[in-house]
């Protein structure tokens, strides 16, 4: 499924995130992919990011 608008700025990302969540709820999370291909940096990562728990440690 593609959600697109040549002018931008009218809610494609929230709509895509919502539809992806609904599809994942019914088909399973491993069956969906949501990609933001905006030319100027989309907001998808900000909308779906989950911050790690405070007691989580990361090593590189």
N, C-alpha and C positions, 0 to 999 in steps of 0.2 A: 504494500500500500504506500502511496506517495502523497504527501501533503505539501503543496507548493503554491506560491503566489509571487509573481514577478516583482511586485512593489515592496513586499516585505513589511514587517512591523504591524501585522494585524492578527497575531495570535497563533501562528502555525506551530510554534514549539510547544506551548501548553496543550494544544489539541493533540499533537503527536505523542506527547508524554502520557496524556490521559488515555488515548486509544491503545497505546502500547501496554499500559498497566492493565487495562480491561482484557486485552487479548492474552496477556501473560497469566492473568488470574484464571482464565478458562482453559488455556492450552498448556500452561506451564511456562515458567520463566525462561527455561532453556530454549524455547521455540521462538523467541522474539528478539529483534534487534532494532534499536532506535538510533539514527545517525543524523547529526545536524551538519549540513554542508554549506552553511552561510559563508559568504565571501568575507565578511568582516567580523568573524568570531561570534558564533551563536551563543545562546544562553542555556543550551541543553545540559551541559555539565553542572552549571549552577543549580538547575532545577531538580536534578536527580542525585546530586552528591549526598553521600551519607558519611558524616564525619566519624572517625574511629572513636571508640570508647576512651575515656580518660585514662584507664589503666592499661591501654594497649601500647606495647613498645614496638618500634620498627627498627630494623637494622639494615644497612645497605651493604 
